[in-house]
Amino acid sequence: MVDVFGQNAATSATDAEKLVPRAEFRVFGQNVLDIVTTSMWKAHAKLFKIRTSNETYIVSRLTNEANVKIRDGLLDIKTKVNETEDGYEVFQPRGKFQFPVSKEEIGKIFENLLVTVALDQETYTLDQFIDMVNAHSDLAAVDVQKERYGFSVDGMICEYGKVLFNGALIETACVESEDYQGMKKAIQALEIDHLENINYLKAAKNVLKM
């Protein structure tokens, strides 16, 4: 059985680049769960597991193409590398780093967020990293709480869930895979193809009015 949520373990930048990136179609809204929880069973969905997590997303006013978050004590970064003809976004993993994180890796993360931050230490703790984010006018740290339900439709990885961005509740659902045509069929089967494709970064920034 596929683990729809995967393992959250430290990964070097070199190892992360070897991972095959998946395309993702994600929607947010206030009626998403009603749509998906009805349509998924008509599509003969197979339920995998339920997971809750507390995460911190680092969003930049200057880009929506660097997905940086902290979960289970790891600093995780993915960057957008492609977009399919149907508009599904493809993010390549760039590594998951255990704190304290080296100056070089912190520097690369800020570079992907399109900001410049003076770095005068060899390593940085979680608290020091968050302090640098909070001190920068183009960055924000967003508290994100997730309750996710993983399932599959015709072999496509799917989920629906509830997300709190700094306490603001919003519903979400997504389909992700390397099989773009299979994704399209699953998205249509879940009856969410009429909704706008919005990633976590854009959703968080919408809540922040950033």
Secondary structure, DSSP 4 states (H G I P E B T S, - for coil): ---SS-----B-HHHHTTSPPPEEEEEEESSHHHHHHHHHHHTT-EEEEEEEEEEEEEEETTEEEEEEEEETTEEEEEEEEEE-TT--EEEEEEEEEESSEEHHHHHHHHHHTT------SSEE-HHHHHHHHHH-TTEEEEEEEEEEEEEEETTEEEEEEEEEETTEEEEEEEEEES-HHHHHHHHHHTT-TTS----HHHHHHHHHT-
